[in-house]
């Protein structure tokens, strides 16, 4: 008798999870984790795109200030660097401020650490970023991001080429 009650006590104390139950729980956690990570990545990309547009709008304001002081926009050759240091080639800006138009020593980069692309003929301009893939064109999350939509860019902001004509400035 003593032996059977010891066996019952031993069996009752060994209750726990079986290997299959543990594997099922881990699988469910992995599936839930996949959805959470996917949602996080979507939110991260959306934030980077919004940040890029905010930066481009800031550059747009600085370029308009450049035009107000100098009478023209910097050309493609002068680039956005003309907002930091006085351009030496092309048309000269007589009222260029001593500290430039941007605080700091360089033009800010996009959230993917790439340079903004600037195109201008001195009268109109456009700024864009190649986005996360760092190359022209792209689809989905790799779509290029434009300050101004127009000729040379699809309405979604994709497919512009470096030589595309910039739309008129406001």
Secondary structure, 3 states (H helix, E strand, C coil): CHHHHHHHHHHHHCCCCCHHHHHHHHHHHHHHHHHHHHHHHHHHHHHHHHHHHHHHHHHHHHHHHHHHHHCCCCCCCCCHHHHCCCCCCCCCCCCCCCCCCCCCCCCCCCCCCCCCEEEECCCCEEEEECHHHCCCCCCHHHCCEECCCCCCCCCCCCCCCCCCCCCCCC
